[in-house]
């Protein structure tokens, strides 16, 4: 049914529904031999692959322009009375490119033709945009770990990309560009949005053999593009007048890999990635097809390195060697000899300890390898049909289906809980382009996206399975095991069963008009989004042990004394929202050497709605009319005064200048300013979906024991939903609510820079790039516990005196700010003489007030410790990388090029490729791990009592054991917040080189067999992970992980 719907829509809208387009523009100036402009020249632009033609005429200044052109190789032919016909061939037009092709006509008969073969000027003298194109050759030939095209974004100045896995665990693409959050990137495929509305990230792309190219725009972006300060635009391959295709197999095996620094052996790996493509004409110059398939089969061992399990002595209750005083919670005095009597051990804790292993490393940690599986299949089909020379129709469908088995599922040990995951991604695009005369082009598009993710347990049972007496599972389709977190020691992972389903329907239209010196664009985008979400994450309960009861987290666990117990009933929500974007853009050629880019975009982000009204928020002093029995302050969707967050005042001006300094197209000065808005994600709306009266989330601070978490209070589960007679269990826990003044975040971006063509194939681009974030989303506590005499962790809720009917109240504010300043330089060499390369350097600094690791930010380690002092949280962002170098190359080795016969066939024609990245470290989040402030927030930072930085020139063993000076920190005093600021300690940097060596053996004309070797982290450099930043953790300051060691793969590819 889900496939049938978009196919039916294709037929309905193919010709009637008219977006942001993966097209380009060819423009230039026609001169006579004296250098004077030639007006009225006829210009014909022909796509060499498909036969598509476009006509243009030069104006009184000799300028011609053709916009919204399909990508590919072009021949441009110019004809004017009294001059010879002149044509330029072999011109490659890329996505979002304004390709400048100038002509110097020769006097002569129009029957004579002058043909010039070669590339156009690389310098962009028409647009102020900053970014980088990853062309077909680099997409196809550079080494790619997992063959994920977006890995090539590591080559772009200003990028900070968190790596993704190649198994079914959401697998969204995360990009941080120019210091902005990962929600501020608009992902496009063939001009259509492929954003995942739940978290605002990008969905997967087809394999490299099905991608023609992609481009990242990071600043100076036209008003045509919205929903973020950066654009990632990928273009899939299309068929041409020639049949072409490929088939491949990429193979990995642990026998080819190096051992991870923290592993005793090389994890087992069986990796097979295989597939094929085919494309060609259905009818010459008329209809073309292209299709691809890729399969992935992985069997590998996953490494768990973060546990510090109890020693044999600690299992027996002996903590005399722990270095901590273990306090008896019944007397408040230390246990004699730091030994806990056996009769104080909790029986449920003892049963759970059956899943906990003994330390197996000299530093007291535990490392385990376990087998995971991942199977994935991707399909893509594309049809391009030229109805007439003035009307072209394109349709593309892509599906990605992935299944995985995860043995740890958040645990440090196998056996407690495993996880089966699967997702299916589908995207459909139908596009119609119509040409009206020589001045007007209209492109229309319909889009459908779906992402359906399922996650389920491999183990069942609940707390009663392990001996609890008064526990009742909260419900749901299956019983789920409790989540156990023993701070600094180990975790027994989350038991859950859930689904996340997102679908998106989009309609868009773009019209381009050439009018004299103006290249105008107008258009709109309309989208409807739905997000269906079920979650049983805490139906089995969640227990947190942090040492608040005895002074040591495992001593708390051994006695079954949690700091906190949470449990929630099953939850389901169906949320929807719509988006409308309108724009006008003008590229005004003020002077043949000066172009102004002027644009305005209006964006309307309608509020998320839930089908059953299951969204609540906190508004102080307001009483719900929908549920009169609700505590004062708790409002629901439909109540008067409920903050709906419909933001219709988002006007984003875009202005820029591009100056061709000397008029020869080889030197350009470019500047820009723009305002770019972000959408509010479904993850935020899901966070405020109302638990009560539609469900129940309950938090118990300092419960009696792990065995009897509800002792002394009524057990409310299973919770019965009765909206007609709503019952509320207080204190009500609100994880997230909307502030009434919440608005859409936006980025103000400004740039100025110079592009210089150094040689015919070499270009230098140097720019200052800055931006300022405003209305950034931050999460703050509205109902902190007030410290006073007699305050303890156990009476936290009783001390929430501002709103006593509530526990913690998290509220989303849009008052955060951020700053980014950078010098970005890049050097690009177009392929010539057997070599192409790119290199860039970024020197930057990013300041903000909250974390950028998720779409509502500012939770956990990067969150506010004090709700009364926002500026205390301002500091270097968690993605602040001060120095970064990246580069790539493809080099046809010259050896034996002049040979012939079998010698050249066997030993000549090899190509060497590579990617290098070098960067400094990112800030480490430091926190005390204890609620010493007794605020109930849990984001306390430690006090700084010395210099935390140590020399990085020490031996590696010392770096691993103490990356920073742990003696420089102490727990914050009771009732006070810590003095440590954000970003005072930075983690290790990284250095990586990936390499490839390939050669194609000719089978016969047009057919070849390619052999390929690739090595990722080819030099086997040890890139250490970040150290532990929790003062309460046993491994505080210690590094326990490293990035992958050297991985090698080999492949065969057949092309025709």
N, C-alpha and C positions, 0 to 999 in steps of 0.2 A: 504494500500500500504506500509506504514512504517513497519508494522509487516511482510508483505510478503517478503520484501527485505531481512531482516536478516534470515528468514527461508530458503529462496532460497540459501543464502550464506552458511548456515549450510550444506546443501547437497553438495554444490560445494567444500567446503574447509575441510569437516570433516576429510578426510584422507590425504589431500595433503598439507594443510597449517600448517606449524609447528609454553617461556615468563616467565615471572616472575611467579614462580609456588608456589601455597600454599601447598607445600610438606615439608617433613622433611628428616632427615638422622639418621640412627642408626649406631653407630660405637662402637668399643671396642677392648679390648686386650684379647687374649686367653692364659692362663698360665697353666703350669702343677703344680703338688703339691709342687715342689721346688721353684716355682716362675719364672721358665724359660719360654720363649716364645714358643708357639706351632705353627710352620708354617704349611701350607697346610691343616688346619682344614676346613671342610665343614660347612658353616653356612647357615641355612635356616630361612628366616624371613617370617612369615605367618600372614596376617591380619585376626584377629579372627571374624570380622563382615562380610567380603565378600569372604574369602577364597583366596584372592590374595597372591601369593608367590613370593619371590625373593631369588636368590642364591648368595652367596659370598664365598670367600676363604681367609683365613688369610695369610699375607705375612711372610717374614722371621723374622719380629719382632713380629709376632703373632697378628698383627693388621688386622681387617676386617672393611669394610665400605660399606654401601649401601645407595646411595643418591636418591633424587627425589621419595621418597616413599609416597604413599597415606596416609593420616592421619587416625588415629584410634587405636584400641587396637591390640597389636602384641604379638605373641609367637616367641621367637628366640631359635633355636635349633642348637647345635654345636656337631659335630661328628668328631672324629679323631682316627686312628688306635691305639689300646692299651689303650684306655680310654673309660670310660662309656659315653654314650650319655647324654648330659646335656641340659636342656631347661629352659628358663625363660618365665613365662606367666604373663599376666596382665600388660604389658608395654604399656603405653599410649603415642603415638607419636603426637606432636602438630605441628602447622604450623611454618616453618622457624626454627625448633629446630634441634640441633645436640644432639641426645639422646645417652648417653654413657652407654653401657651394657657390663661389663666385665665378663669373665668366668674363674673359677678355676676348671679345669677338675680333675676328680678322676680316678686313675688307675683301670682298670677292663675290663670286656668284653663289646664289642660294642652292645651286645644285652640287656645290662642293661641301664636303663634310670633314671637319677636324675632330678626331677622337682622342681624348686624353684618358688614360687609365690611372687611377690612383685614389688615395683617400682624401677626404676633405680636411679642412683645418680642425684641430682638436679643441682649440680655445673657444669657450662659449661667450660670444659677444652679445647675446640676445637675452640671456636669463641670469638672474642673480642667485640661482639655487646652488646650494652646496650638497655634495653627495658623491656617489661613486657607482659606476656601472661595472657589473661582473658579466663579461660577455660570454658568448657561446663557447669559445675556446677554453676559457678558464673554468666554466661550469663543467665542461666535459672532461678536461684533462688534469686538473689539479687533484691532489690526493684528498679524499673526503672520508673521514671516519664515519662509517655507517651510511655513507652516500646521502647524507642530509645536505641538501643544497645550501641551507641557511648557515651551515658551518662556515661558509665563505664570507659571512658578515664580519668575521674576525679581521678581515682585511681593511675594514672601513675606518677612517679616522673618527674618533669620538665614541666608538662602540664599546660596550661592556656587556658581554653575552654570557649568561649562565648556561652551562652545558645542559643538553637534554639527553635522555636515555633513548634507547631503541627498543623499549618494551612498553607494554600497555599500562602506563601509569600517567594518564592524562596526556603526556607527550606534547603539550603545547610548546610553542616556540616563544622564548623570552628574550627580548632585546632591550637594553638600556642604552639610549643614544643621547649624547650631549648632556648627560647628567639628569635626564628626565626619568620618570617611572616607566615600568614596563607596560603600563596601560596607555602610554602616550605614543604608541606606534600603530599606525594603520596598515594592516596587512592586506594586500591585494593580489589576486591571481587573475590574470587576463582582465584587469580592471575591476573585478568584483571583490567585495569585502569577504575575507576569510578570517574574520575576528571571532573569537569565542567569547560571547557576551558575559559568561559567568565570571571570568577573570580578566577579560580585556586583552587576552593574548592571541597569538596567531595559531591557526590550525596547520596541519601538515601540508607539504607540497609534494608533487610527483617526483620521481627519481630524476637524476641529472640528465639522462638521455631523453627525457620528455620535456625538459625545460630549455627554452631557447636562450634566455638571459634573465637577470633581474637587476634592479637598480634600487639603491637606498637614497632617499632624499632626506637630509637632516636639517636644513635651514633654507630660508628664502623660497619657500614652497608656494606655488600659485594657490589662489582661492578655490580652484577646482577640487582641492583635496582637503578633507576635514577629519574630525575625530582623532586628533592627535597632532603632535608637533613634528613627527617624522613619518615617512611613507616607505614601506617595503613593497615594491611592485615586481612580481614575477610574471613572465610571459611563457606560456606553453608552446611547444612546437606545433606547426601546422604542416599539412601536406603541400607538395609542390608539383610541378609538371613532370618531375622525375620520381620513380619509385626508389625509396631508400628505407633502410631499417637496420636493426642490429639485434644481436642476442648475446647474453653475457652470463658469466658465473664468477662470483667473487668468493674466495675461500679463505677462512682463517682456521687455525688450529693452535692449541696451546703449545705444541712443539715449536712453533715459530715465535713465541712470545717470551718476554723477559719477566722475571719475578718482581712483583710489587715490593717496594722497600719494606713494608710492614707485614709481608706474608712470608711464610717459611718455604712455600713452593709456588709454582705457577698454577693458578686456578685452571681447572679443566675448561676447555672451550671447543665447541663445534659450531662453526658459523658458516652458513651458506646463504648467499644473496644472489638471486638469479632473475632473469627477466628477458624481455624482448620488446622491440618497437617495430612498427611498420607504418609507412606513409607514402602517399602518392596521389596521382590523379584518378578520379572517377570519370571525369571528362576534362580533356585538355583545356587549360585556360578558363575553366568554368567551375568545376567542383573537385574538392580535394579532401582526403581523409588522413587522419593520423591516430594511432592507437598505441598504448603501452601497457605492459604488465610487469610488476616486480614482486617477487616473493622473498620472504626472509624467514629463516629457520635458525634459531639460536638455542644451544644447550651450553650453559656456562655455570661456573661456580661464582657465587657472589660472596664478597668478603665483608664481615662484620668486625669492626675494630674498636668500638666505643665503650665497651663494658669494663668495669673494675669490680668484679664479683667478690663476694666475701671469701676470706681465707678460711682454712680449716679451723683455726682458733676462733675466728669470729662466728662461724657456724655453731660453735659450742658455747657462744656467749662471751668469749674472752676478747676484750678490746684493749688489753693492756699495752699492745704494740701499736695502737692506732694513732697515738699522739693527741687524742682528744679526750676530754673528761666526759664520761657517760653519766648523765644525771638520771636518777630514779624519779620518774614523773609523779609517783605517789608520795614521795617525801620531799622532793626538791633537793636532795642531797646526792652526791656521787655514789654510784654503786661501789661497794668495797672491792678494791683491786681492779676496778674497771671491768668487773665480770657480772653479767646478767644471769640470775638463777634460771635454770632450765624450766622451772615451773611457771616462769613468766612468759615463755615462748607462746606465740599465738598459733593455734592448730591450723588455721587456714594458711598462714604464712609458711608453716612447715610443709604443707602440701604443695604450695606454689614453688617452694625451693627445689622441688624435684626437677623443675625445668631449668634451674640455674646451674651453670657449669663452674668448675674451679678455674682460677687464674692459670694461664698457660704461657705467660710472658714474664721475663725478669722484673719488669716494672709493675707487676701486679694486675696487668690487664688481661683480657681474654679476646682471642681472635678465632673466628670460626669461618669456614667456607662451606657453602651449601649450594646445591644445584638449582638453577632457575631455568625456565623455558620461556621462549617467546616465538610466536608464529605470527607473521603479518603478510597480507596480500593487498597490493594496490593495483587498481585498474583505471585507465583513462581512455576516453574516446573523444575525438574532435572532428567536426565537419565544417568546412568553409565552402560556401557556395556564392559565386558571383552571379546574381540574378541578372544584372546588366552591368555595363561599365560604370554606372552611377549608383548601383545598389548591391551591397554585399551583406550576406547573412552568415553568422558563425554560431555554432553550438558546441559546448564542451561539458562533459560529465566526468567527475573524478570520484573514486571511492577508495577508502583506506580502512581495512578491517584487521584488527589486531587482537591477539589472545595471549595471556601470560599467566605464569604461575610463580608466585613470590613466596619463598619459604620463611622469611623473617617477619614481614608485615609489621614493621615497627618494633619488633623484639630484637634484643641482642643475641638471642639464642633460638635455634630451631626447635620445633616440636610443640611450642605453646600455641601458636596461631599462624596459619598460612593464609595466603590471599590469592584468589583467582580473579583476574581482571580481564575485561574485554571492552573494546570500543569500536564503533563504526562511524566513520566520517564520510559524508556525501556532499558534494558541491556540484551545482549545475549553473551554467551561464548560457544565455542566449543573447546575441548582440546583432543589431541591424545598423548598418552605416549607409546613409544616403547622401549623394552629392547633388547640390542644386547649382547649376551653372559652374562658374570658375571661382566663386567667392563664398559659397555657403556649404558647410558640411554638417550633417546631423548624425549623431551616434546615440542609439537607444539600447538599454540593457535590462534584462530580467535576471534575477539571481535567486537561487535557493541553496541554503546550507543546512546541514544537520550534523550534530555530534552527539552520539549516544554512548554513554559510558556506564558500565556495570562493574560492581566490586562485591565479592562475597567471600565468606570464610571457608577455610578448609577444615577447621576444627569447631566444634560446637560445645555447648555447655555454659553454665553461668557460675556465679559465686557459690551456689549451693553444691555444685559438683565437687567443690574443694572443702566443704564442711561448714559453710556459713549457716546460721540458724534462723535469722529473721529477715533474710534478703528475699525479695520477690523481683523476678525479671520484669522489666518495664513493658515488654511486649514486642511485637514485630514478627516477621515471618519465620525467624529462627532465633534460638538462644545464642547470645554472644558472650564471650568471656570478658572479664573485667580488664581494664587497662591499668597496669601497675607501673608507676614511675618512682624509682628510688634515686633521688637526685645525686648525681656524681658517681653512681655505682652501676646501675643496670636498669633496663626496662623490659617489661613483658607487654607485648604490643596490643594495639587496638583491635578489638573484635567488632566487626561492622558488616553490614549488608546494605548497599545503597545503589542508587541510580542517579545519573545526571544526564538530562536530555535537553539539548539546545537546538532550536531551529530558527532560521532567519529567512525572511522573504524580502527582496529588495527590488525597487524599480528606479530607474534613473534615465536622465536625458541630458545630452550635451550638444550645444550648437556652436560652431565656430564660423565666424564671419571675417573675411578679409575686406577691409574698407580703407583704401588709401594707405596711410602710414599706421593704421591701427589693425591689430590682430585681436579680435574680440572673441570672448567665449562666455556663454551663459548656460546655466543648467540647474538641475535639482537632483536630489537623492531622497528617496523615501524608503524606510525600512520598518518592518514589523518583526519583533523578537519575542520568542517564548523560551522560558527556562523552567523545566519540570525537575524537581529535586526530591528525592526521598533519602532519609538518613536514620539509621539505627545505631549511630556511633557510640552513644552512651547508654543504651538500653541495659547493658550489662554492668554499668557502673565504671567509675574512674577514680583511682586512689592515688594521692600524691603524698610521698614521704620525703621530707626535706630536712629532717633533723630538728624540727621545732619542738619536739616532745622530749628528746633526750640529749640533743647536741650532736647526734650523728645519724645520717639518714638510714643506714642499714640497721642500726640499733632500734630505730623507730619501727622499721619493717618487721624485724624479728619479734617484736612484742605486739605487732599488729596495731600500731598507733599512727594513723594517717594525720597529716596536717589538714587534709580536706578530702571530702567525698562528694562526687557529682554523679547524678543519674538523670536521665531524660527519657521521656516516652518517645515512641516512634513518631517521625515527622514527615509530612509530605506537603509540598507547595508547588503551585503552578503560577508562575509570574510572567507578566507580559509588559512590554513597553514599545513605543514607537519613536522614530527619529526622522526629522526632516532637515535637509540641508539645501540652502539656496546660495548661488554664487554668481558673480559677474567679474570678469577678468579682462584686462586690456594690456597687450604688449604694444606700447606706443613708441614708434621710432621717431623720436623728437628730431633727430639729426641722423644722417647715415652712420655716424659713429657713436650715437647715444640712444639707448633704448630704456624707456621707463616701464616698469611692471607695476600696474595698479589694479588692485582687486579688493573685493569685499565678500565675505562669507557670513551668512546668517545661519545659525544652527539652533534647532529646537529639540531639546532632549525632554520628552514627556516622561512623567514619573512612572516608575515600576508599579504595576498593580497586581494583586493576587486574586485569582478567580473567586475564592471564598472569603475575601477580606482578611486573610491571615497575615496582615502586617500591622505591627503596633509601633508606638513610639512614646517617649516620655516627654510630657509638656507640664512643667511645674504648675500646680494649682488647677489644672483642667480636669473636668469630670466627664467620663465617657457617657454619652446618651445611648450608644449602641449596647453597652454592657454596664448598666447602672451600678452593679455590685462590684465593679472593678475599683481598686484603690485609686484615690485621687492622684492624677498625674499620668495614668496609663490610658492613652488614646489609641483608637483603632481606625483602620481604613474605613471611611464613611462617616466618622465623627467630625463635627464642626471644629475647626482649629487643628485638624491633623496635618502635619507638615508633609505635603505631597511632593515637593521638590521639582515642580515643573518649571524649568528654567528656559524662558523664551527671549532673554535679553543678551544672547551670546553673539555679538557682532565682532568679527575678526577681520580687521583691515590687513592687507598684504601690500607692501610697497617695496620697490627695489629699483636699482639703476645698474646698467651694464654699459661700460664705456670702452669702446674700441680705441685705445689711446692713440695709435699711429695710423689707424685706418687700414692696416694690412691684415687684420684678423689674428695677429700673433701675440698681442698684449692686451689684456682686458683688466680693468678695475671694476669690481662689483661689490655692491652693498645692498643690504636688505633689512627690513623690519617687518615683523608679523605677530599676530596674536592667534593662538591655536588652542582649541578647547578639547577637553577629554570628556568621555562619557562616564557616568556612574555605572558601576558594574552590577550584575546580578548577585555577585557574592556579597555585596553590601546590602542589597535588598533582602537576600536570603538570611543575612545576619539579623535583620530586624523583623523577620517573619515571626508572628506572635506565637509563643509557646502556650500561654494560658489565654483563654480557656480552651484552645484547640489542642493543647498538649501541655506537658509539664516538664520544666527543667528545675531541678532542686539541688541546692548546694548545702552540705552540712560541714561546718568547720569543726575541727577536732572531734570527730565522732568517737564513741566509746572504744570501738575496736574494729579491726578488719573483719572479724567473725560476726560482729553484731553492729553494723553501721547505723541501724535505726534505733538502737537502744535508747530509751527515754523519750522517744517521740513516735508519732503515728507514721506508719509506712503508707504513703499515698498511692502506691502502685499496686496493681495496674490502674492507670488514671483513665476515668471515663469522660469522654468528650460530650458535653451537653450544653451547646450554645444557647438553648432556650432558658436554661436555669444555670447560668454560668457560676461556677465555684472557683475561687481563687485561693491558692495556698501561699501564704506569706512566710518569710519575706520573698518577694518576687525577684528573680535574677534576670537582669536585662544585659545581654552581652553587647548589643549594639542598638542604638536608636538614632533617629534623625534629629539633628538640631533644626528648629524651625527656619533658620536662615541659611540652610545648606544650599550651596550652589555648585555649578560645575567648575572643576579646576581648569586653569588655563596657563599657558606658557607665553611669555613675551620673549621673542627671539630676535637677535640682531647680529649682523655679520658685516665684515668688510674684508676684502681680500684682493689678491692679484693672481691672475693666471698668465703664464708666460710659456709660449712655445719655444723651446730651446733649439730643437732641430725638427726636421719633418716628422719624426716619430716620437719625440720626447717632449713632455709637457710638465711644468712645475706649477703647483697650486699652493699658495700660502694664504691663510686666512685667520683672522681673529673671530672666534665664535663665542657669543655670550647669550645667556637666557636668564630670565627671572620667572620662577613659578609663583603663582598666586592662587588663592583659594584651594591649596592642596589639602586633601582629606587627611584628617588626623583623628585618632580615637582618644577620648579623654574620660576620666572617671568623674561622674557627677556626685557620687554618694560615698566619698571615702569615709573610712572609720576615723573618728577623731581621737587622737592620743590624749590620755589623761591618767590620773592616779588609778591604779588597779587594772590598767589596760593589758590584755593578753591576746595572743592569737585566738584563743578559744572564745572570746567574747567580741570578735570582730563585728558580726552583724548587729549586736546590741549597741555598738558604738557608732553605727551609721545614723547619726541623729538628724541629719538634714532631711531625710525621707525614710522614716522608720519602717514603713510597710515594704521597703525594698531592700534587697541586698546590694550587690554591685550594680551600678548603672553606667554602662559604657555609652557614650554619645559621640556620633560622628560630626565633626565640625569641618567647615571648609575655610579655615583661616590660616592654614600653614603656608610658609614661604620657602623658596629655595633659590639658590644662585649657582650659576655655572659660568666659568670663564676658561677659555682655552686658546692656545695657539695650535693650529692644525696645519701640517705641511704634508703634501703628497707629491710624489714623482711617479709619473706613468709613462711607460714606453710601449707604444703600439707595436704589434708584431712586424718585425722586419729583420732581414739577415739572420733568420732562425732564432730570434730572441724576442720575448716580451716579458716585461716585469712591471711590478708596482711596489712602491715603498711609501710608508707614511709614518709620521711621528706626531703624537699628541701630548701636549703639556697642559694639564688642566687642574682645576680644583672645583669641588662640588660641596656646597653647604646646604643643609636643610634642617628641619626640625623633627623629622620622623623617618622611620624605615621605609625603604622602597621595595622590600621583599615580597609584598603582596598588594592587592589592589585597593585595600582600605588603609594599609600602612599603620605604622606606629603601635604595633602590638608586640608583646613579649620583650625581647632583648633590647629593641630600639625604642620602646615605648617610654612615655613620660613616667618618671618616678614620683613627681609631685604634681598634682592637678592644679596647684596654685601658682606655679612658676613655669610658664611655657618656654621662656627664653633659656631656662636651664638646659633645655634639650637641644638647643641650636648648636650645631657643630658639623664636622666633616661627615658627609653622607656615607652610608655603608657601601656605596659603589664608587667612592672617591679613589680613583687610580691616578696618581699624579703624573706618571710618565708611562707611555706605551709606544712601542714600535711594532709595526706589522709589515710584512711584505710577502710577495709571491713571485715566482718566476717559472717560465717554460722555455727550455733551451734545446734546440735541435743540435745534438752533438756533431761537430764537424768531421769527426773521424771517418775516414774511408768514403767521404762523400763523392770523391772523384773516381772511386773504384767502379768496377762493373761486374756483371755476372754474379756468381754465387757468393763471392767475397762480400760484395756490397749488400746482397740480399740477406746474408747471415749476420754480418757484423756492422754494417752501416745503418744509418737512419734511426738511431736511438734518440729518444727525447727524455731529458731530465726535468722534473718539475719539483716544486717545493713551496712550502708555506712556513714562515717563521714569525713567531710572536714573542715579544719580551715585554714584561710589565712589572711595575712595582706593586706592593701589596695593598690590601684594602683594610679599613679600620676594623678592629676587633671589638665586639660588643662586650662590655664588662658589667657584671652585676653581682650582687652579694649572694643571691640564692636564698636569702632569708628575708622575711617581712619584719625586719628590725624596726622600721618606721611605724609598724603596727597600723598602717593605713589601709590594709586589705587589698592593695593594688598588686603587689608582687613584682614591681619593677625596681626595687631598691638597687642602688649602685654602691660599691664599697667606698671607703674613705681612702684618699691618697696620702701616704705618709712618707714618701720618698720618690726618687726618680725611677719610673717604671721601665725605662728603656735600657737595654743591654746591647753590647756590640754584636753586630752580625758577622764579625770576622772570627768568631769562636768556632771550634770543631763542631761538626754536624751533631754529634751525640749530645753536646751541651745545648745546642739550639733546640733539639727535640725535647730534651728534658725540661728546659725552662726558656721559652722563646723570649719572655720578658721577665723583669724582676718581680717575682711574686711577693717578695718581702716589702715591696712598696705599697701594698694594699692591706687594709684591715677592715673588719666588719664595721658598718656604720653603727653608731651608738643607738641604743634603744630610744625610740621616739623621734629620731632624726633621720633625714635623708643623707645619702652618701655625697661626698665631695667630688668623686670622679666624673669628669665630663665625657662627652662622646668624642671618639676619635683620638684619644690620647695615646693609643697603642695601635700600631699597624702590623698586619700579618705578613707572611712570606710573599715575595714576588714569585713570578713564574717565567720560565723560559722553555720554549718548545719549538722543535723543527719537525715538520712532516715532509716526507720525500717520496717521489715516485720515479720509476724508470720504465719506459714503455717503448714498444716497437711494433710496427704493423708489417706483416708479411703479405705481399701481394699474391693472391691466389689466381685471379684473372682480372680482366678489365672491370673496374668498379667493385671488386670483391676483395676483402682483406681479412686477415686474422691477426688480431692484436694480442700480444702478451704483455702483462703488466705486473710490476712488483711495487708495493707501497709499504711504507713504514711510518707509523705514527709515534711521535716522540722518538725519532730515529736515533738520536744520540743517547737515549735511555737516561735522560737527565731526571734527577729526583726533584719533583716539584712538591714540596711539603704542603700539607693542608693547614688550615688555621688552628691556632692553639685554643684550648678550652678557656673560656672567659668567665666561668662561674666560680666565684671564690669558694663556694660551698662544695664544689666538686673535688673529688680526690685528685683528679688530674689537672687542677688549675694551672694554667700556663704551659701545659704539656701538649705536644703535637702527637696525635695518634693515627694520622692518615696521610696519604700522599696520592697524588693523581696517578693515572695509569702509567705503568712502565711501558717499554717499547712493545708495540703491537705491529705485527706484519701480516700482510695479506697478499695473495696472488690472484690473478684473474686471467681469463680468456674472453675475448670479445670478437664476435664475427660481425662485420659491417658490409653493407651493400648499398 
